[in-house]
Amino acid sequence: MELTSKKVLLLAVLSAAALFVLTIWSWPRLSGRNWRALLGRVGLLLATQLSVFAVTGLFVNQSIGAYATWADLFGENQRPGTVTSYRTGPDGTALKALDGVTDATGTIGPALREHGGPPASGQHGQPATGVT
């Protein structure tokens, strides 16, 4: 299951709801004053809170797309990303991938070189960086 899939979010919501119901149902049984009852109450509250936190995190991640895969989330993805722009050039034609635009040597990618370099200003009046 993908990290940003609706199935993962639905599974997390259902588990949080089930833990909430289990906590309410088990609370009278765990009302004793011994250490087992205390650990049971703390465990149920902790599990419920963690599941609600997971639902919130998954929902936010699905909304903003901070982590695309489980490998991204756990830091296992060591390959650098590829910068691609889908903006159009001055004559209205679509630009190709902007490879090399942010290179330390200051080289301009072939797609921008064909159109005379990066534009003077980006979208919404922001300075253009060559990457969007």
Buried (B, 14 or more C-beta within 10 A) or exposed (E): EEBBEEEBBEBBBEBBBEBBEEBEEBBEEBEEEEEEBEEBBEEBEEBBEEBBEBBEBBEEBBEEEEBBEEEBBEEEBEEEEEBEBEBEBEEEEEBBBBBBBEEEEEEBBEBBEEBEEBBEEBEEEEEBEBEE
